[in-house]
């Protein structure tokens, strides 16, 4: 692998995002940091409302304004801080260097445009020098790439199944060969068989184009099949981070342990699943100490009083826990 492939081309440092809701402030993302190398896939895992999608939208700079406010931090792509760029400069990056596969293809596609024209629109935004005829051919090529015959170029989204719509969304995202792909629960709305086909397609195309990817999901099985590194998100923070083997074989944070324990195990006979007790904290009123302490079976007074920092407990394996970090 070349030196260029080894270097961290995406660097997220201490980003903080809040939402305003009336007189309340929602602390959605609280000091998240991570680096990614070229061709690498990072899984963002956690419960609904943990802040995973907000992290991706912050990278792409498509947070709703208002009510979202980017409070601080840096997001560097190839050494360029995206936060410093104007909206016009970001328009050149969205869809070209960074693309996003949204969770629901029903809302990601325009019902009044043919699927081919929607791919063509992306290509036209970033390829001013090519003729329309050339770009129409490329749009047809993208349909074929995701296993949709180019003869369906002139059809509308309602004429496609859910899985086919998601393939069109993938074709749109990959149309300009992005360096970074943000996939926000890309298979949630699909049945299990179609989920597997779409994930195989994403993995195949990512490897073909050496595209880096951030995969947002709550499905640990999908992460195991797809990702190189894993960041477990809780209450807008990374509570455990490392390569896939470290997270799966040496699970350390009590929240991560709870996520794995809540999965069904076909080798064990049980009448009920084992959920994590309690509920995620109110993001407008986070606990003073560790955000997970109200639900943690190991919590002490120190956990409730002091906010833990990420500790490196093994090379490349980080944990945000007062107790677990010390044990290692």
C-alpha positions in Angstrom: 0.0 0.0 0.0 1.3 3.4 -0.9 2.2 6.2 1.5 -0.8 8.2 0.3 -3.1 5.4 1.2 -1.6 5.1 4.7 -1.9 8.7 5.7 -5.0 10.0 7.5 -6.9 12.0 4.9 -10.0 12.7 7.1 -9.3 14.1 10.6 -12.2 15.0 12.9 -11.1 16.8 16.0 -13.2 17.7 19.0 -16.4 18.6 17.1 -19.4 19.8 19.1 -22.9 20.3 17.8 -25.9 21.6 19.6 -29.6 22.0 18.6 -31.8 24.7 20.0 -35.3 23.6 20.9 -37.3 26.5 22.3 -35.4 27.5 25.4 -33.6 24.2 25.7 -30.3 23.2 24.3 -29.8 19.7 22.9 -26.2 18.5 23.3 -26.1 16.3 20.2 -22.3 15.8 19.6 -19.8 16.4 22.5 -16.2 16.5 21.5 -15.9 13.7 19.0 -12.5 13.0 17.4 -11.2 10.3 15.0 -8.9 9.9 12.0 -9.5 7.8 8.9 -7.0 6.5 6.3 -7.7 6.2 2.6 -9.8 3.1 1.7 -10.7 2.5 5.4 -14.2 1.9 6.7 -15.3 3.2 10.1 -18.5 2.0 11.8 -20.4 4.4 14.0 -22.5 2.3 16.3 -25.0 3.2 19.0 -28.7 3.6 19.9 -31.1 5.9 18.1 -30.4 9.5 19.1 -26.8 8.9 20.1 -25.6 11.5 17.6 -24.3 9.3 14.8 -26.2 11.0 11.9 -25.3 14.4 13.3 -21.6 13.5 13.1 -22.0 12.6 9.4 -24.1 15.7 8.6 -21.5 17.9 10.3 -18.8 16.4 8.1 -20.8 17.1 5.0 -21.9 20.5 6.4 -25.6 19.9 5.9 -26.8 20.5 9.5 -30.1 22.4 9.6 -29.4 26.1 10.3 -31.2 26.8 12.6 -31.7 24.9 14.9 -28.3 23.2 14.6 -25.2 25.1 15.7 -21.6 23.9 15.1 -20.0 25.0 18.3 -16.4 24.0 17.7 -13.8 21.6 16.3 -12.1 20.9 13.1 -12.9 18.6 10.1 -10.0 18.2 7.8 -10.1 16.5 4.4 -6.7 16.2 2.8 -5.4 18.9 5.2 -8.2 21.4 4.4 -10.5 22.4 7.2 -14.0 22.0 5.8 -15.4 24.3 8.5 -13.4 27.2 7.0 -14.9 26.8 3.5 -17.7 28.9 2.1 -21.0 27.3 1.1 -20.0 27.7 -2.5 -16.8 25.9 -1.9 -18.6 23.1 -0.1 -21.0 22.7 -3.0 -18.0 21.6 -5.1 -17.1 19.0 -2.5 -20.5 17.5 -1.8 -21.2 14.7 -4.3 -17.7 15.0 -5.6 -15.2 14.3 -2.8 -17.8 13.4 -0.2 -21.1 11.7 -0.9 -23.9 10.4 1.3 -26.2 7.4 1.1 -29.3 8.4 3.0 -31.3 6.1 5.2 -34.6 6.3 3.3 -34.5 6.2 -0.5 -38.2 7.3 -0.5 -37.2 10.7 0.7 -33.7 10.8 -1.0 -35.2 10.6 -4.5 -37.3 13.2 -6.3 -40.6 11.5 -7.3 -41.0 14.0 -10.2 -37.7 13.2 -12.0 -36.6 10.0 -13.7 -33.9 8.0 -11.9 -31.5 8.5 -14.8 -32.0 12.3 -14.8 -31.3 12.4 -11.1 -28.0 10.7 -11.6 -27.3 13.0 -14.6 -28.0 16.0 -12.4 -25.2 15.0 -10.0 -22.8 14.4 -12.9 -23.6 17.8 -14.5 -22.9 19.7 -11.2 -19.3 18.4 -11.2 -18.4 17.8 -14.8 -18.9 21.1 -16.6 -16.5 20.2 -19.5 -18.3 17.1 -20.7 -21.2 17.2 -23.1 -24.7 16.2 -22.0 -24.6 13.1 -24.3 -21.4 11.9 -22.6 -22.9 12.4 -19.1 -26.2 10.7 -20.1 -24.1 7.6 -21.1 -22.2 7.8 -17.8 -25.5 8.0 -15.9 -26.6 4.8 -17.7 -23.3 3.2 -16.9 -23.9 4.0 -13.2 -27.3 2.2 -13.3 -25.6 -0.8 -14.9 -22.9 -0.7 -12.2 -25.6 -1.2 -9.5 -27.2 -3.9 -11.5 -30.1 -1.9 -13.0 -30.5 -2.1 -16.8 -29.8 1.2 -18.5 -33.1 0.8 -20.3 -34.8 1.8 -17.1 -33.1 5.3 -17.2 -36.4 7.0 -18.1 -38.5 5.4 -15.3 -39.6 7.2 -12.1 -38.9 6.1 -8.5 -42.4 4.8 -7.9 -41.7 2.1 -10.6 -38.9 0.6 -8.5 -38.9 -1.6 -5.4 -37.3 -0.4 -2.2 -34.1 -2.3 -2.8 -33.9 -0.9 -6.4 -34.5 2.6 -5.1 -31.6 2.2 -2.7 -29.4 1.0 -5.6 -30.3 4.2 -7.5 -29.3 6.2 -4.4 -25.9 4.4 -4.3 -25.4 5.1 -8.0 -26.0 8.8 -7.3 -23.6 8.8 -4.4 -20.8 7.1 -6.4 -21.4 8.9 -9.7 -18.5 11.3 -9.2 -16.1 8.7 -7.6 -16.0 10.3 -4.1 -13.1 9.9 -1.8 -15.4 9.5 1.2 -18.8 7.8 1.4 -21.1 8.5 4.3 -23.7 5.7 4.6 -26.5 6.4 7.0 -28.2 3.1 7.9 -28.4 2.3 4.2 -30.3 -1.0 4.7 -32.8 -0.1 7.5 -35.9 0.1 5.3 -35.1 -3.2 3.4 -35.9 -6.8 4.1 -33.0 -9.1 5.2 -32.3 -10.7 1.8 -32.2 -7.3 0.0 -30.1 -5.9 2.9 -27.4 -8.5 2.2 -27.4 -7.7 -1.5 -27.1 -3.9 -1.0 -24.3 -4.4 1.6 -22.4 -6.7 -0.8 -22.8 -4.1 -3.6 -21.5 -1.2 -1.4 -18.6 -3.3 -0.3 -17.7 -4.4 -3.8 -17.9 -0.8 -5.2 -16.0 0.6 -2.3 -13.1 -1.9 -2.9 -13.2 -1.2 -6.6 -12.8 2.6 -6.2 -10.8 2.5 -3.0 -13.4 4.8 -1.4 -13.3 5.4 2.4 -16.6 5.0 4.2 -18.3 5.9 7.4 -21.1 3.4 8.0 -23.8 4.5 10.5 -25.7 1.6 12.0 -27.0 0.0 15.1 -26.4 -3.5 13.6 -23.3 -5.1 15.0 -23.5 -7.9 12.5 -23.3 -5.4 9.6 -20.3 -3.8 11.2 -18.5 -7.1 11.6 -18.9 -7.8 7.9 -18.1 -4.4 6.6 -15.9 -2.2 8.8 -12.2 -2.0 9.7 -12.6 0.2 12.7 -15.5 0.8 15.1 -16.5 3.9 17.2 -19.2 3.2 19.8 -21.3 6.4 20.3 -23.3 7.2 23.4 -24.8 10.5 24.3 -22.9 12.3 21.6 -19.5 10.9 22.6 -17.2 8.1 21.6 -17.1 5.7 24.5 -15.0 3.0 22.8 -12.9 3.1 19.7 -10.5 0.7 18.0 -10.1 -1.8 15.2 -12.8 -4.3 14.7 -10.9 -7.2 16.4 -10.2 -5.1 19.5 -13.9 -4.1 19.9 -15.3 -7.6 19.2 -12.7 -9.7 21.0 -11.8 -7.4 23.9 -15.0 -5.5 24.5 -14.3 -3.2 27.4 -16.8 -0.3 28.0 -19.9 -1.4 30.0 -22.2 0.1 27.3 -20.4 -1.8 24.5 -20.7 -5.0 26.6 -24.4 -4.2 27.0 -24.8 -3.9 23.2 -23.2 -7.3 22.6 -25.1 -8.9 25.5 -28.4 -7.7 24.1 -27.9 -9.7 20.9 -29.6 -13.1 20.6 -27.3 -16.1 20.8 -28.4 -19.2 19.0 -26.1 -21.4 21.1 -27.9 -20.4 24.3 -31.5 -21.3 25.1 -33.2 -18.2 26.6 -36.8 -17.0 26.8 -36.0 -13.3 26.8 -33.3 -11.1 25.4 -31.0 -9.2 27.8 -31.6 -5.4 27.2 -29.5 -2.6 28.6 -31.4 -1.4 31.7 -32.7 2.2 31.7 -33.0 4.8 29.0 -30.4 7.0 27.2 -30.0 10.4 29.0 -32.0 13.5 28.1 -29.6 15.4 25.8 -30.8 18.7 27.2 -29.8 17.6 30.7 -26.8 15.3 30.5 -25.4 13.8 33.8 -22.6 15.6 35.4 -20.1 12.7 35.4 -20.2 9.7 33.0 -23.2 9.9 30.7 -23.7 6.1 31.0 -23.4 6.0 34.8 -27.2 6.0 35.5 -27.5 2.7 33.5 -24.1 1.2 34.4 -24.0 -1.8 36.8 -20.4 -0.9 37.8 -20.9 2.8 38.4 -19.3 4.4 41.5 -19.5 7.9 43.1 -16.4 8.8 41.0 -18.3 7.9 37.8 -21.2 10.1 38.8 -19.0 13.0 39.7 -16.1 13.0 37.1 -16.4 13.0 33.4 -14.1 10.3 32.0 -11.6 10.9 29.2 -10.8 8.5 26.4 -7.9 6.3 27.6 -5.7 4.1 25.3 -5.8 0.7 27.0 -4.0 -1.1 24.2 -2.4 0.1 21.0 -5.2 1.8 19.0 -7.9 0.7 21.5 -9.5 3.6 23.4 -12.2 3.5 26.2 -14.0 6.3 28.0 -14.5 4.8 31.5 -13.3 5.7 35.0 -13.0 2.0 36.0 -12.2 0.0 32.9 -9.5 2.3 31.7 -7.7 1.9 35.1 -8.0 -1.9 35.2 -6.0 -2.2 32.0 
